[in-house]
Amino acid sequence: TWSSRQAIFLPKGVAVVDGLRARARAMRELFSHFSSLVVVFSASAEVPAFRLTTFSLLVVVPPAHPERWPEEKASLTELLPAAPENMRLVGFVAMDELQKAEEFFGFPMLPKPPTVTQVQEFLEHPQGETSEVGSIVATCGAGVSDPSSSRSSRAPRRVLVAEDVMLNRMMFVQMLKHWNIEADTAENGLVAVSMCTSQEYDAVFMDAHMPLCDGVEATRRIRLLPGYRHVPIIALTAATAEEHRAAYRECGMNHFLAKPVTLSSLRAVLEQASVI
């Protein structure tokens, strides 16, 4: 739970770009958990380039209407070269626009309004370089590839997503649709084992920490089921230290996907597991 976690402190502060001034107070309250300096700007064009060196994190809330995104992206393309290469960048968008926004802007997106825990997991992400300005500048200026280009012409795959947080389940199912992948969901390990008993899946995404039966025990049980000896079981977890990975491998998981999940990280693990 959040109360038991150590918040990551961002000494250089947080810059928030959000055209809706009414959210400014909520944004300051959210990021007060991570920094004593939180500055809200109404547009990327209003952020002074020289101020970027004073921030550890840049948060962009794209306009609600996608037809205005090109203007916002153009402003970011001009702004980002002045930012420190290790400054983190993340966007907040409505859940139904999450995939489209991540493709268009080329950096990670979280569903709005985000929770403190979601922001914490983003900041803890071990693949943080994918959200650092240094690796985003070229992408933001040149556009991003369309994940649909990875879609297969073969029959739709069906996977199981075992995750106890309903919001995460919903978001995961929507993301998988990009590759024509159908997904069933389970809210805990016991349900996941039961569903695998009656359905043969092409892959199983398994949250490591769930009530009643965690992902490690559920994976052990699934590996004993007929037809599941070689099915990819992918760990969903924010804990990706080597000792955790060793425990996941020992129980039968053979791939790892760090939270928070992005389209690019999801595509990579789908390719590794030969699902797409």
C-alpha positions as protocol buffer text, in pm:
chain_id: "A"
residue {
  index: 1
  type: THR
  ca { x: 0 y: 0 z: 0 }
}
residue {
  index: 2
  type: TRP
  ca { x: 103 y: 362 z: -43 }
}
residue {
  index: 3
  type: SER
  ca { x: 130 y: 424 z: 332 }
}
residue {
  index: 4
  type: SER
  ca { x: 406 y: 161 z: 358 }
}
residue {
  index: 5
  type: ARG
  ca { x: 615 y: 296 z: 70 }
}
residue {
  index: 6
  type: GLN
  ca { x: 897 y: 547 z: 69 }
}
residue {
  index: 7
  type: ALA
  ca { x: 813 y: 836 z: -161 }
}
residue {
  index: 8
  type: ILE
  ca { x: 1072 y: 930 z: -422 }
}
residue {
  index: 9
  type: PHE
  ca { x: 1182 y: 1289 z: -366 }
}
residue {
  index: 10
  type: LEU
  ca { x: 1257 y: 1505 z: -669 }
}
residue {
  index: 11
  type: PRO
  ca { x: 1494 y: 1775 z: -543 }
}
residue {
  index: 12
  type: LYS
  ca { x: 1480 y: 1982 z: -862 }
}
residue {
  index: 13
  type: GLY
  ca { x: 1103 y: 2011 z: -862 }
}
residue {
  index: 14
  type: VAL
  ca { x: 815 y: 1933 z: -1097 }
}
residue {
  index: 15
  type: ALA
  ca { x: 687 y: 2137 z: -1392 }
}
residue {
  index: 16
  type: VAL
  ca { x: 326 y: 2068 z: -1494 }
}
residue {
  index: 17
  type: VAL
  ca { x: 183 y: 2181 z: -1828 }
}
residue {
  index: 18
  type: ASP
  ca { x: -196 y: 2182 z: -1805 }
}
residue {
  index: 19
  type: GLY
  ca { x: -431 y: 2414 z: -1992 }
}
residue {
  index: 20
  type: LEU
  ca { x: -706 y: 2368 z: -1733 }
}
residue {
  index: 21
  type: ARG
  ca { x: -624 y: 2610 z: -1454 }
}
residue {
  index: 22
  type: ALA
  ca { x: -892 y: 2455 z: -1233 }
}
residue {
  index: 23
  type: ARG
  ca { x: -666 y: 2148 z: -1192 }
}
residue {
  index: 24
  type: ALA
  ca { x: -365 y: 2348 z: -1074 }
}
residue {
  index: 25
  type: ARG
  ca { x: -439 y: 2298 z: -704 }
}
residue {
  index: 26
  type: ALA
  ca { x: -495 y: 1924 z: -748 }
}
residue {
  index: 27
  type: MET
  ca { x: -167 y: 1895 z: -940 }
}
residue {
  index: 28
  type: ARG
  ca { x: 24 y: 2076 z: -668 }
}
residue {
  index: 29
  type: GLU
  ca { x: -128 y: 1850 z: -403 }
}
residue {
  index: 30
  type: LEU
  ca { x: -45 y: 1537 z: -603 }
}
residue {
  index: 31
  type: PHE
  ca { x: 319 y: 1627 z: -661 }
}
residue {
  index: 32
  type: SER
  ca { x: 374 y: 1771 z: -314 }
}
residue {
  index: 33
  type: HIS
  ca { x: 440 y: 1406 z: -219 }
}
residue {
  index: 34
  type: PHE
  ca { x: 749 y: 1412 z: -440 }
}
residue {
  index: 35
  type: SER
  ca { x: 884 y: 1766 z: -438 }
}
residue {
  index: 36
  type: SER
  ca { x: 867 y: 2094 z: -251 }
}
residue {
  index: 37
  type: LEU
  ca { x: 870 y: 2283 z: -582 }
}
residue {
  index: 38
  type: VAL
  ca { x: 569 y: 2235 z: -812 }
}
residue {
  index: 39
  type: VAL
  ca { x: 508 y: 2491 z: -1087 }
}
residue {
  index: 40
  type: VAL
  ca { x: 202 y: 2478 z: -1315 }
}
residue {
  index: 41
  type: PHE
  ca { x: 208 y: 2630 z: -1665 }
}
residue {
  index: 42
  type: SER
  ca { x: -96 y: 2662 z: -1892 }
}
residue {
  index: 43
  type: ALA
  ca { x: 93 y: 2555 z: -2210 }
}
residue {
  index: 44
  type: SER
  ca { x: 431 y: 2421 z: -2320 }
}
residue {
  index: 45
  type: ALA
  ca { x: 495 y: 2747 z: -2504 }
}
residue {
  index: 46
  type: GLU
  ca { x: 479 y: 2930 z: -2170 }
}
residue {
  index: 47
  type: VAL
  ca { x: 759 y: 2728 z: -2008 }
}
residue {
  index: 48
  type: PRO
  ca { x: 1080 y: 2938 z: -2013 }
}
residue {
  index: 49
  type: ALA
  ca { x: 1356 y: 2722 z: -2157 }
}
residue {
  index: 50
  type: PHE
  ca { x: 1607 y: 2847 z: -1900 }
}
residue {
  index: 51
  type: ARG
  ca { x: 1380 y: 2722 z: -1618 }
}
residue {
  index: 52
  type: LEU
  ca { x: 1396 y: 2360 z: -1733 }
}
residue {
  index: 53
  type: THR
  ca { x: 1723 y: 2301 z: -1549 }
}
residue {
  index: 54
  type: THR
  ca { x: 1536 y: 2357 z: -1221 }
}
residue {
  index: 55
  type: PHE
  ca { x: 1303 y: 2057 z: -1272 }
}
residue {
  index: 56
  type: SER
  ca { x: 1345 y: 1682 z: -1235 }
}
residue {
  index: 57
  type: LEU
  ca { x: 1011 y: 1598 z: -1395 }
}
residue {
  index: 58
  type: LEU
  ca { x: 800 y: 1752 z: -1670 }
}
residue {
  index: 59
  type: VAL
  ca { x: 432 y: 1655 z: -1672 }
}
residue {
  index: 60
  type: VAL
  ca { x: 227 y: 1730 z: -1982 }
}
residue {
  index: 61
  type: VAL
  ca { x: -153 y: 1715 z: -1988 }
}
residue {
  index: 62
  type: PRO
  ca { x: -242 y: 1725 z: -2360 }
}
residue {
  index: 63
  type: PRO
  ca { x: -551 y: 1920 z: -2471 }
}
residue {
  index: 64
  type: ALA
  ca { x: -875 y: 1726 z: -2437 }
}
residue {
  index: 65
  type: HIS
  ca { x: -936 y: 1746 z: -2813 }
}
residue {
  index: 66
  type: PRO
  ca { x: -682 y: 1545 z: -3019 }
}
residue {
  index: 67
  type: GLU
  ca { x: -704 y: 1791 z: -3307 }
}
residue {
  index: 68
  type: ARG
  ca { x: -504 y: 2031 z: -3085 }
}
residue {
  index: 69
  type: TRP
  ca { x: -228 y: 1781 z: -3012 }
}
residue {
  index: 70
  type: PRO
  ca { x: -8 y: 1877 z: -3311 }
}
residue {
  index: 71
  type: GLU
  ca { x: 23 y: 2230 z: -3174 }
}
residue {
  index: 72
  type: GLU
  ca { x: 121 y: 2099 z: -2831 }
}
residue {
  index: 73
  type: LYS
  ca { x: 370 y: 1855 z: -2983 }
}
residue {
  index: 74
  type: ALA
  ca { x: 525 y: 2133 z: -3192 }
}
residue {
  index: 75
  type: SER
  ca { x: 576 y: 2341 z: -2875 }
}
residue {
  index: 76
  type: LEU
  ca { x: 736 y: 2046 z: -2699 }
}
residue {
  index: 77
  type: THR
  ca { x: 964 y: 1984 z: -2996 }
}
residue {
  index: 78
  type: GLU
  ca { x: 1098 y: 2336 z: -2958 }
}
residue {
  index: 79
  type: LEU
  ca { x: 1119 y: 2319 z: -2578 }
}
residue {
  index: 80
  type: LEU
  ca { x: 1272 y: 1979 z: -2504 }
}
residue {
  index: 81
  type: PRO
  ca { x: 1619 y: 2033 z: -2656 }
}
residue {
  index: 82
  type: ALA
  ca { x: 1682 y: 2288 z: -2378 }
}
residue {
  index: 83
  type: ALA
  ca { x: 1596 y: 2035 z: -2104 }
}
residue {
  index: 84
  type: PRO
  ca { x: 1850 y: 1825 z: -1911 }
}
residue {
  index: 85
  type: GLU
  ca { x: 1883 y: 1484 z: -2078 }
}
residue {
  index: 86
  type: ASN
  ca { x: 1796 y: 1299 z: -1757 }
}
residue {
  index: 87
  type: MET
  ca { x: 1480 y: 1499 z: -1684 }
}
residue {
  index: 88
  type: ARG
  ca { x: 1179 y: 1264 z: -1680 }
}
residue {
  index: 89
  type: LEU
  ca { x: 872 y: 1326 z: -1897 }
}
residue {
  index: 90
  type: VAL
  ca { x: 523 y: 1186 z: -1857 }
}
residue {
  index: 91
  type: GLY
  ca { x: 174 y: 1275 z: -1979 }
}
residue {
  index: 92
  type: PHE
  ca { x: -173 y: 1247 z: -1823 }
}
residue {
  index: 93
  type: VAL
  ca { x: -467 y: 1172 z: -2055 }
}
residue {
  index: 94
  type: ALA
  ca { x: -815 y: 1022 z: -2041 }
}
residue {
  index: 95
  type: MET
  ca { x: -803 y: 643 z: -2041 }
}
residue {
  index: 96
  type: ASP
  ca { x: -977 y: 611 z: -2379 }
}
residue {
  index: 97
  type: GLU
  ca { x: -706 y: 832 z: -2535 }
}
residue {
  index: 98
  type: LEU
  ca { x: -412 y: 666 z: -2359 }
}
residue {
  index: 99
  type: GLN
  ca { x: -283 y: 457 z: -2648 }
}
residue {
  index: 100
  type: LYS
  ca { x: -337 y: 724 z: -2910 }
}
residue {
  index: 101
  type: ALA
  ca { x: -158 y: 988 z: -2702 }
}
residue {
  index: 102
  type: GLU
  ca { x: 142 y: 766 z: -2623 }
}
residue {
  index: 103
  type: GLU
  ca { x: 183 y: 686 z: -2992 }
}
residue {
  index: 104
  type: PHE
  ca { x: 148 y: 1047 z: -3099 }
}
residue {
  index: 105
  type: PHE
  ca { x: 372 y: 1215 z: -2841 }
}
residue {
  index: 106
  type: GLY
  ca { x: 624 y: 932 z: -2804 }
}
residue {
  index: 107
  type: PHE
  ca { x: 656 y: 928 z: -2425 }
}
residue {
  index: 108
  type: PRO
  ca { x: 479 y: 742 z: -2141 }
}
residue {
  index: 109
  type: MET
  ca { x: 123 y: 833 z: -2047 }
}
residue {
  index: 110
  type: LEU
  ca { x: -76 y: 768 z: -1730 }
}
residue {
  index: 111
  type: PRO
  ca { x: -457 y: 776 z: -1709 }
}
residue {
  index: 112
  type: LYS
  ca { x: -595 y: 1092 z: -1555 }
}
residue {
  index: 113
  type: PRO
  ca { x: -657 y: 1166 z: -1281 }
}
residue {
  index: 114
  type: PRO
  ca { x: -354 y: 965 z: -1168 }
}
residue {
  index: 115
  type: THR
  ca { x: -309 y: 842 z: -814 }
}
residue {
  index: 116
  type: VAL
  ca { x: -4 y: 900 z: -598 }
}
residue {
  index: 117
  type: THR
  ca { x: 75 y: 529 z: -628 }
}
residue {
  index: 118
  type: GLN
  ca { x: 67 y: 540 z: -1010 }
}
residue {
  index: 119
  type: VAL
  ca { x: 309 y: 833 z: -1014 }
}
residue {
  index: 120
  type: GLN
  ca { x: 533 y: 656 z: -763 }
}
residue {
  index: 121
  type: GLU
  ca { x: 542 y: 343 z: -981 }
}
residue {
  index: 122
  type: PHE
  ca { x: 629 y: 554 z: -1285 }
}
residue {
  index: 123
  type: LEU
  ca { x: 919 y: 715 z: -1100 }
}
residue {
  index: 124
  type: GLU
  ca { x: 1041 y: 375 z: -979 }
}
residue {
  index: 125
  type: HIS
  ca { x: 1030 y: 228 z: -1331 }
}
residue {
  index: 126
  type: PRO
  ca { x: 1362 y: 51 z: -1397 }
}
residue {
  index: 127
  type: GLN
  ca { x: 1336 y: 133 z: -1769 }
}
residue {
  index: 128
  type: GLY
  ca { x: 1326 y: 503 z: -1689 }
}
residue {
  index: 129
  type: GLU
  ca { x: 1551 y: 590 z: -1980 }
}
residue {
  index: 130
  type: THR
  ca { x: 1246 y: 550 z: -2207 }
}
residue {
  index: 131
  type: SER
  ca { x: 1093 y: 850 z: -2032 }
}
residue {
  index: 132
  type: GLU
  ca { x: 1407 y: 1064 z: -2016 }
}
residue {
  index: 133
  type: VAL
  ca { x: 1418 y: 1372 z: -2234 }
}
residue {
  index: 134
  type: GLY
  ca { x: 1747 y: 1269 z: -2394 }
}
residue {
  index: 135
  type: SER
  ca { x: 1584 y: 966 z: -2557 }
}
residue {
  index: 136
  type: ILE
  ca { x: 1260 y: 1145 z: -2646 }
}
residue {
  index: 137
  type: VAL
  ca { x: 1376 y: 1461 z: -2826 }
}
residue {
  index: 138
  type: ALA
  ca { x: 1437 y: 1292 z: -3161 }
}
residue {
  index: 139
  type: THR
  ca { x: 1119 y: 1089 z: -3139 }
}
residue {
  index: 140
  type: CYS
  ca { x: 907 y: 1390 z: -3051 }
}
residue {
  index: 141
  type: GLY
  ca { x: 1042 y: 1580 z: -3347 }
}
residue {
  index: 142
  type: ALA
  ca { x: 1017 y: 1302 z: -3602 }
}
residue {
  index: 143
  type: GLY
  ca { x: 693 y: 1135 z: -3499 }
}
residue {
  index: 144
  type: VAL
  ca { x: 645 y: 785 z: -3364 }
}
residue {
  index: 145
  type: SER
  ca { x: 585 y: 454 z: -3527 }
}
residue {
  index: 146
  type: ASP
  ca { x: 240 y: 304 z: -3538 }
}
residue {
  index: 147
  type: PRO
  ca { x: 211 y: 0 z: -3309 }
}
residue {
  index: 148
  type: SER
  ca { x: -47 y: -139 z: -3547 }
}
residue {
  index: 149
  type: SER
  ca { x: 241 y: -214 z: -3785 }
}
residue {
  index: 150
  type: SER
  ca { x: 331 y: -501 z: -3551 }
}
residue {
  index: 151
  type: ARG
  ca { x: -12 y: -660 z: -3580 }
}
residue {
  index: 152
  type: SER
  ca { x: -12 y: -1009 z: -3710 }
}
residue {
  index: 153
  type: SER
  ca { x: -230 y: -1139 z: -3991 }
}
residue {
  index: 154
  type: ARG
  ca { x: -272 y: -1468 z: -3808 }
}
residue {
  index: 155
  type: ALA
  ca { x: -578 y: -1556 z: -3598 }
}
residue {
  index: 156
  type: PRO
  ca { x: -633 y: -1333 z: -3293 }
}
residue {
  index: 157
  type: ARG
  ca { x: -438 y: -1436 z: -2986 }
}
residue {
  index: 158
  type: ARG
  ca { x: -612 y: -1475 z: -2650 }
}
residue {
  index: 159
  type: VAL
  ca { x: -432 y: -1400 z: -2325 }
}
residue {
  index: 160
  type: LEU
  ca { x: -520 y: -1386 z: -1959 }
}
residue {
  index: 161
  type: VAL
  ca { x: -445 y: -1078 z: -1749 }
}
residue {
  index: 162
  type: ALA
  ca { x: -433 y: -1148 z: -1375 }
}
residue {
  index: 163
  type: GLU
  ca { x: -428 y: -816 z: -1188 }
}
residue {
  index: 164
  type: ASP
  ca { x: -611 y: -714 z: -871 }
}
residue {
  index: 165
  type: VAL
  ca { x: -653 y: -344 z: -958 }
}
residue {
  index: 166
  type: MET
  ca { x: -958 y: -298 z: -1181 }
}
residue {
  index: 167
  type: LEU
  ca { x: -826 y: 20 z: -1344 }
}
residue {
  index: 168
  type: ASN
  ca { x: -505 y: -157 z: -1443 }
}
residue {
  index: 169
  type: ARG
  ca { x: -702 y: -449 z: -1588 }
}
residue {
  index: 170
  type: MET
  ca { x: -914 y: -218 z: -1800 }
}
residue {
  index: 171
  type: MET
  ca { x: -613 y: -26 z: -1928 }
}
residue {
  index: 172
  type: PHE
  ca { x: -424 y: -346 z: -2010 }
}
residue {
  index: 173
  type: VAL
  ca { x: -714 y: -489 z: -2212 }
}
residue {
  index: 174
  type: GLN
  ca { x: -737 y: -168 z: -2414 }
}
residue {
  index: 175
  type: MET
  ca { x: -363 y: -167 z: -2484 }
}
residue {
  index: 176
  type: LEU
  ca { x: -367 y: -527 z: -2607 }
}
residue {
  index: 177
  type: LYS
  ca { x: -630 y: -440 z: -2868 }
}
residue {
  index: 178
  type: HIS
  ca { x: -355 y: -264 z: -3063 }
}
residue {
  index: 179
  type: TRP
  ca { x: -225 y: -604 z: -3169 }
}
residue {
  index: 180
  type: ASN
  ca { x: -564 y: -767 z: -3218 }
}
residue {
  index: 181
  type: ILE
  ca { x: -516 y: -960 z: -2892 }
}
residue {
  index: 182
  type: GLU
  ca { x: -824 y: -1067 z: -2702 }
}
residue {
  index: 183
  type: ALA
  ca { x: -791 y: -1067 z: -2324 }
}
residue {
  index: 184
  type: ASP
  ca { x: -975 y: -1225 z: -2034 }
}
residue {
  index: 185
  type: THR
  ca { x: -910 y: -1091 z: -1684 }
}
residue {
  index: 186
  type: ALA
  ca { x: -880 y: -1233 z: -1334 }
}
residue {
  index: 187
  type: GLU
  ca { x: -878 y: -1032 z: -1013 }
}
residue {
  index: 188
  type: ASN
  ca { x: -661 y: -1274 z: -814 }
}
residue {
  index: 189
  type: GLY
  ca { x: -449 y: -1584 z: -849 }
}
residue {
  index: 190
  type: LEU
  ca { x: -724 y: -1831 z: -759 }
}
residue {
  index: 191
  type: VAL
  ca { x: -946 y: -1701 z: -1039 }
}
residue {
  index: 192
  type: ALA
  ca { x: -651 y: -1709 z: -1280 }
}
residue {
  index: 193
  type: VAL
  ca { x: -582 y: -2077 z: -1205 }
}
residue {
  index: 194
  type: SER
  ca { x: -951 y: -2160 z: -1247 }
}
residue {
  index: 195
  type: MET
  ca { x: -970 y: -1982 z: -1583 }
}
residue {
  index: 196
  type: CYS
  ca { x: -657 y: -2159 z: -1710 }
}
residue {
  index: 197
  type: THR
  ca { x: -817 y: -2489 z: -1615 }
}
residue {
  index: 198
  type: SER
  ca { x: -1102 y: -2431 z: -1858 }
}
residue {
  index: 199
  type: GLN
  ca { x: -928 y: -2223 z: -2129 }
}
residue {
  index: 200
  type: GLU
  ca { x: -595 y: -2256 z: -2309 }
}
residue {
  index: 201
  type: TYR
  ca { x: -433 y: -1913 z: -2342 }
}
residue {
  index: 202
  type: ASP
  ca { x: -149 y: -1804 z: -2567 }
}
residue {
  index: 203
  type: ALA
  ca { x: 9 y: -1617 z: -2275 }
}
residue {
  index: 204
  type: VAL
  ca { x: -66 y: -1522 z: -1915 }
}
residue {
  index: 205
  type: PHE
  ca { x: 19 y: -1182 z: -1764 }
}
residue {
  index: 206
  type: MET
  ca { x: 54 y: -1240 z: -1391 }
}
residue {
  index: 207
  type: ASP
  ca { x: 60 y: -967 z: -1127 }
}
residue {
  index: 208
  type: ALA
  ca { x: 311 y: -1076 z: -864 }
}
residue {
  index: 209
  type: HIS
  ca { x: 115 y: -940 z: -567 }
}
residue {
  index: 210
  type: MET
  ca { x: -257 y: -1022 z: -541 }
}
residue {
  index: 211
  type: PRO
  ca { x: -493 y: -1118 z: -258 }
}
residue {
  index: 212
  type: LEU
  ca { x: -600 y: -1476 z: -177 }
}
residue {
  index: 213
  type: CYS
  ca { x: -334 y: -1628 z: -403 }
}
residue {
  index: 214
  type: ASP
  ca { x: -35 y: -1429 z: -528 }
}
residue {
  index: 215
  type: GLY
  ca { x: 121 y: -1452 z: -871 }
}
residue {
  index: 216
  type: VAL
  ca { x: 404 y: -1680 z: -763 }
}
residue {
  index: 217
  type: GLU
  ca { x: 175 y: -1948 z: -620 }
}
residue {
  index: 218
  type: ALA
  ca { x: -73 y: -1912 z: -907 }
}
residue {
  index: 219
  type: THR
  ca { x: 208 y: -1964 z: -1159 }
}
residue {
  index: 220
  type: ARG
  ca { x: 324 y: -2281 z: -983 }
}
residue {
  index: 221
  type: ARG
  ca { x: -29 y: -2421 z: -1004 }
}
residue {
  index: 222
  type: ILE
  ca { x: -78 y: -2319 z: -1369 }
}
residue {
  index: 223
  type: ARG
  ca { x: 248 y: -2487 z: -1471 }
}
residue {
  index: 224
  type: LEU
  ca { x: 103 y: -2817 z: -1348 }
}
residue {
  index: 225
  type: LEU
  ca { x: -204 y: -2789 z: -1572 }
}
residue {
  index: 226
  type: PRO
  ca { x: -218 y: -2983 z: -1902 }
}
residue {
  index: 227
  type: GLY
  ca { x: -93 y: -2773 z: -2193 }
}
residue {
  index: 228
  type: TYR
  ca { x: 68 y: -2501 z: -1979 }
}
residue {
  index: 229
  type: ARG
  ca { x: 422 y: -2631 z: -1952 }
}
residue {
  index: 230
  type: HIS
  ca { x: 554 y: -2396 z: -2223 }
}
residue {
  index: 231
  type: VAL
  ca { x: 291 y: -2118 z: -2233 }
}
residue {
  index: 232
  type: PRO
  ca { x: 458 y: -1778 z: -2166 }
}
residue {
  index: 233
  type: ILE
  ca { x: 377 y: -1647 z: -1818 }
}
residue {
  index: 234
  type: ILE
  ca { x: 480 y: -1284 z: -1786 }
}
residue {
  index: 235
  type: ALA
  ca { x: 536 y: -1124 z: -1446 }
}
residue {
  index: 236
  type: LEU
  ca { x: 367 y: -789 z: -1392 }
}
residue {
  index: 237
  type: THR
  ca { x: 550 y: -612 z: -1113 }
}
residue {
  index: 238
  type: ALA
  ca { x: 711 y: -293 z: -990 }
}
residue {
  index: 239
  type: ALA
  ca { x: 969 y: -503 z: -802 }
}
residue {
  index: 240
  type: THR
  ca { x: 1229 y: -600 z: -1063 }
}
residue {
  index: 241
  type: ALA
  ca { x: 1547 y: -640 z: -860 }
}
residue {
  index: 242
  type: GLU
  ca { x: 1746 y: -951 z: -947 }
}
residue {
  index: 243
  type: GLU
  ca { x: 1635 y: -1136 z: -632 }
}
residue {
  index: 244
  type: HIS
  ca { x: 1273 y: -1082 z: -732 }
}
residue {
  index: 245
  type: ARG
  ca { x: 1339 y: -1196 z: -1089 }
}
residue {
  index: 246
  type: ALA
  ca { x: 1508 y: -1510 z: -954 }
}
residue {
  index: 247
  type: ALA
  ca { x: 1198 y: -1591 z: -748 }
}
residue {
  index: 248
  type: TYR
  ca { x: 972 y: -1535 z: -1049 }
}
residue {
  index: 249
  type: ARG
  ca { x: 1188 y: -1759 z: -1268 }
}
residue {
  index: 250
  type: GLU
  ca { x: 1192 y: -2028 z: -1001 }
}
residue {
  index: 251
  type: CYS
  ca { x: 812 y: -2047 z: -989 }
}
residue {
  index: 252
  type: GLY
  ca { x: 783 y: -2074 z: -1368 }
}
residue {
  index: 253
  type: MET
  ca { x: 751 y: -1718 z: -1499 }
}
residue {
  index: 254
  type: ASN
  ca { x: 969 y: -1666 z: -1805 }
}
residue {
  index: 255
  type: HIS
  ca { x: 926 y: -1298 z: -1894 }
}
residue {
  index: 256
  type: PHE
  ca { x: 903 y: -975 z: -1696 }
}
residue {
  index: 257
  type: LEU
  ca { x: 704 y: -655 z: -1755 }
}
residue {
  index: 258
  type: ALA
  ca { x: 769 y: -362 z: -1525 }
}
residue {
  index: 259
  type: LYS
  ca { x: 493 y: -132 z: -1402 }
}
residue {
  index: 260
  type: PRO
  ca { x: 377 y: 115 z: -1511 }
}
residue {
  index: 261
  type: VAL
  ca { x: 326 y: -56 z: -1845 }
}
residue {
  index: 262
  type: THR
  ca { x: 371 y: 147 z: -2165 }
}
residue {
  index: 263
  type: LEU
  ca { x: 288 y: 52 z: -2522 }
}
residue {
  index: 264
  type: SER
  ca { x: 656 y: 21 z: -2609 }
}
residue {
  index: 265
  type: SER
  ca { x: 741 y: -203 z: -2312 }
}
residue {
  index: 266
  type: LEU
  ca { x: 431 y: -415 z: -2373 }
}
residue {
  index: 267
  type: ARG
  ca { x: 516 y: -456 z: -2741 }
}
residue {
  index: 268
  type: ALA
  ca { x: 872 y: -563 z: -2650 }
}
residue {
  index: 269
  type: VAL
  ca { x: 758 y: -838 z: -2415 }
}
residue {
  index: 270
  type: LEU
  ca { x: 491 y: -957 z: -2660 }
}
residue {
  index: 271
  type: GLU
  ca { x: 762 y: -996 z: -2921 }
}
residue {
  index: 272
  type: GLN
  ca { x: 994 y: -1173 z: -2675 }
}
residue {
  index: 273
  type: ALA
  ca { x: 717 y: -1418 z: -2588 }
}
residue {
  index: 274
  type: SER
  ca { x: 633 y: -1470 z: -2959 }
}
residue {
  index: 275
  type: VAL
  ca { x: 276 y: -1359 z: -2902 }
}
residue {
  index: 276
  type: ILE
  ca { x: 303 y: -1112 z: -3191 }
}
